[in-house]
């Protein structure tokens, strides 16, 4: 399960189990921020909370006042209202009211990541203490980068809406003992595996006059062929096509199901790339999926692929109006040929009068000709 989906489910399940509160997470934005980016994302009008992690790791949680008010109401008066939000200074009591939701969601979040390789990054975090302002939070940041989650939250069917953000340090975790290579074996393996590899996805190629191309602007619609969904090309940085795939979606993110070439007819580089990836155990030729702009999970289905929503209403179905008007072919009217061929031609009559003997030896039969001189 992807981290975004795991967090959405964790927040909803915690609110339901704790207070029978309907919490809907409409989306989760994922970011990887440095310390300056984290400080810039903190707002002074929100509740800031320290999250204590394993080994002295420190994370942060940021909660909008709307969400804080709704969670406080459900715990005090057992319902969420639409009363105006109080603008008074926040207190440690306000922070304590968020502890059940944060602790429960963080624990459920890790459980949902049972088969996700990033699970160790998020284990062991719990509610810590309230922070007075973003400046105080900036003094606690000690990691180089932070994995950031911005969850858009809806409480009680729209009575309260706001954002809950988590900032968790991107820690360097020790490799398992059984996963270490033997001394001297593949000395450059770790460095090579960390080399960035850029892959671009080409949905379709469209030909148009240069004048029309120069006139394109934001908002213009470009007509794509109906086969564009199935014809996605995965291109390396040097322009070589390394694989093909089908465009779809997974957990709200655009995704491409990769279909590695089955023969060498599509190019040696494509086949070599497929063999290389398969040999490392990272992909399966039938079920590999590549996420675009987001983390993905192995839950890609044919229905997902057909549910892509393109701007302008592009779908997989072919519009009948785009097909040329061709007359129907009718072989039942008894007219085998005719028109401009000098009269009707009855092909069936040839078999009846024996004019043609179309057996296997017809091409080699002896033929006599009489010529008049």
N, C-alpha and C positions, 0 to 999 in steps of 0.2 A: 504494500500500500504506500502511496506517495505521502510525503510529509504534510502537504496541504490538505489532502483528504483525511489523514489521520487527525490533524488538529481540528478540522470541522466536526468530525464525529465525536471527538473528545469533549469539546465544549458543549455540544448538544446533549450528549449522554450524561455529563455531570450535572447540568441544570435540570434535566428530567429526573434523575435519580435523587437529587438533593431536595428539590422543591416542587417537582412536577411542573416546572416552568418550561414553556415552549421557547427554545432558543434556536434560531436559524442563523447559520453562518453562510451568507450569500457568496463569499469569496475570500480567498487568502492570497495575498501578494507576498512573494518570496524575494528577499534581497540578501546580498552579501556585502556588508558595509564595514568600512574602517572606523576608527574611533571618531574621527571628525564627522563621518556620515551618521553615526549613531547620535551624537550630540545635536546635529542639525535636525534629526527626526523627532527629538523630544520637545514637547510643547509645555509651556508653563501653566496652562489651564487644565492640565490632566493630573491624574493620580499616578505617581511614580513609585514603584515597589522594587526592592532588591530581591532577587531570587538566589538563594544559597545553593551552590552546586557541589559536586564531589571534588575532593582535592583542593578546596579553597576557590574553586571557580565561582565567578559572580556573573549572574545574568540580570536583566532588567525586564520589568513589565510596565506597560503604560496603558491606562484605562481611561476612556472618555468619561466625563461627568454624567452623561446620559446613561451609560451602562452601569456606572457606580450607583446612581440613583435607583435604577430599576432593580438591581441586585439587593440593595438595602431595603427597598419596599417589600420585596417578596419575602424577606426574612423578618420583617417587623409587622407589616399589616397584611401579609399573605396575598398581596395582589400588586400588580404593576399599574400605575396610573399615568396620566398624561399631564400631571401638574408641572408647572415651570420648574426648571432646575435651579437649585439654590446656588448662588455664586459666592457663598461664604468660603473662608479659607478651609482647606481640607485638614483633617486631623488623623491621628493614628487609629482612632476608632473607625473612621471611614476605611482605612486600609485593612483593618481586621475583618470588616464585612466582606472583603473580596477574597480572603484567605481560602474559604471552602471551595469557591469556584476555581481559583488558580491551582491549588494543591490537587484537587480532583482531576482537573483537565490535564495537568502535567503528567500525572500518573497514568491516566487513560491514554494520553498521547503516546507514551512509551510503549504501552501494551499493544496499541494498534500498529506499531512499527516492528512487529515480531520478526519479520523477514526482510526488513529494510537495512542495508549496510550502514546507514547513518544512525541507527538506534543508539549506539554507545555515546554519540555526541550529545544526546538529550536526556540521558538517564541521571537520576539523582537530584533533580532540581525541586525546590520547594519554596514556599512563602518565607520571606525573611523579615524585612522591615520597610517602613515608609521612608521615602526621600523627600526633602523639602522642595527642591527645585532641580532643573536640569544641570546647573553648575555642580551641585553636590554629586549628581550621578556621574558627571564627566571625570571626577576625581577617582572613581572606583574602577574605571575601565582600564584593563591591563592586557587584554588580548589584542592581537594585530587585526583580526577581523571578527565580525559577529554575524551569525545567521539570524536573519530578521523575518518575522512573520507578522503581517498586518491583516487581521481578521475583521471583516465587516460583519457586525453582529446585529441581529434583530430580536428584541425581547417581546413576548406576549403579542405576537401577530402585529408588530409594527408600533406598539405603544412607546417603545424606546428603541432607538437605533444609534449605533456608534461604532467605535473601533477599539479592539483590544490588540495590543502589539507586544510581541516577545522579542527580546534581544539576547541571544544565547551565544557565548564565545565559541569560535571555531577552534577547538582544542586539537593538539597533536596527540593522538592516542598511541600507546605502545602496541606494536604488532604482536600477535600470538606467538608463543614459543615454537609451536609446530609449523608456523608459516614462514620461519626464517630460512633463507637459502643457505646451503653449505658454504663455509668460508672459501673464497676464491672462485666460486661458481657464479657466472654471469655478473661480473663486477659492475657493469653499467646498466643493469636491468632497471634499478629504481629510478635512475636519472632519465632513462629513455621512456619509461612509462609515464613520467611527469611532463614530457614534452607536449605542448598544446597541439592538437590536431583539429584544424578547422574544416568543417563540412558544410556546404551550402546545399539547400534544397531548391530545385527549380521545378515549379509547378507546370509551366507551359512556356512555349516560345511563340511569340506572335509577330508576324511580319506586317509592317505598315510603312507608308511613305515617310521620309524624313521630315517633311513639312508637318505631317500629323503628329509625329513623335515630339517635335519641338513645341507643339502647341498643347501638349498634355499638362494638366495641372491637378492639384489635389481635389479629389471628389469626382474626377472623370471615371467612367466605367469602361473597362476593356473586356470585350466578349471573349470568353474562353471556350475551347472545344469541350464537348460532352465527355470526352475520354481523359480530361485533365486529371481527374481524381486518381485514375489508375496509372498515370504516366509520370509520376514524380521521379525526378532524377536526383541522386545524391552525388554531388560534385566535390572533388578535392580542391585544394587551394590552387593547384596548377591547371585547373579546368578539366581534368580527366574525370569521366563518369565512373564511379566506383561501385555503384549499386542503383537499383530502382526500387520503387515502393508505391504504396497507396496512401493517399492523404485521408486522415480522419481526425478524431479527437479522443482525448483521454483525460478524465477528471477536469474538464473545462479548458484544457490546453490543446493547441494544435499538435498533432502527432503524425508520424509516418511509420507505417508498418513496412519494414524492409523485406524485399524479396530478392535474395541473392541470386545472381545469374546461374542458371542451371547448365549452361554450356559455354564453350569458349567463343561462341559466335558474337557475343556482346563485347568482347575485348579482353585481352590478357590481364590488364590491370584490374578490371572488375573481378575476374575470377581469382586473381591473386589476393585481392583485398578480402574476398569472402573466405578463402582458405585461411588467411592469416587470422581473421577475427574468430573463426570457428575453432582454430587450433588452440586459442587461448581460453576457450570455454566461456567467452563473454557473450556470445550470441548463438542462437539457434537459427539455422537457415530458414526454418518455416515460421518461427514465432518471434523473431527479433522486432523490437519497436524502438524508434528513435523519437524522443520528445523534443519539441521546439520551444525554447524559452522557458521551460518548466521541467520539474522533476516528473517522472512517469512511473507507472507500475505495470506489471504483467497482467492487465485486465482489459486488453484490447479485443473488441469483438467486431463482427461484420456490421452489426447495427450501429456501433460507434462510428465506423468509417463512413456510413451513409448519412450521418446526421450532421455533416459539416455545414456550417452556415456562412456563406460568403456575402460580403456587401453587394448589394444590388440584386440579391435574390437568385444567385447562381445555384443550380441544383444538378443532380446527376441525370435527371430525366431529359430526354430530347424533345424539344418543342417541335410539334408537327408542322408549324408554320414555317420553320426554317428549312424544311426538306423541299426539294424541287417538285413541281407538279408533274407527275408521270402518269400516263394512262394505265389502267389495270390491264393485265394480260389475261385473256379469256381463250382457253383452248377447247371450249365445249360448244362453240357455235357452228362447228362443222366446216368452217372455211379454213383449210390448212394454210394456204397462201393466197395472195392476190394483190390487188392494188395496182401498182404500176409495173407489174411483171408480165403484162400482155395477156391478161385473162386469169381465171381461177385455175389453180393447179391442184389436182386431186392426188395426194400422195398415196392414199389407200388403194386407189385403182391399180397402181403398178403391181401390187402383190396379187390382185385378183386375176389379171390377164397374163401373168407370168412374164411380163416384159423384163423384169429384173430378177435375177437369181443371185441373192446375196448370201451365198454360202461361203465357207472358209476359202474355197479354191477359186472364187470369182476373179480375184486379181491376177491369177496365173492361168486362166482359161484361154484356149486357142480361139482366135477370132479371124474370120475370113472377110476380106473386103473386095468388092467388085468396083473397078474404076472404069469409067467410060473415057475413051480417048477420041 
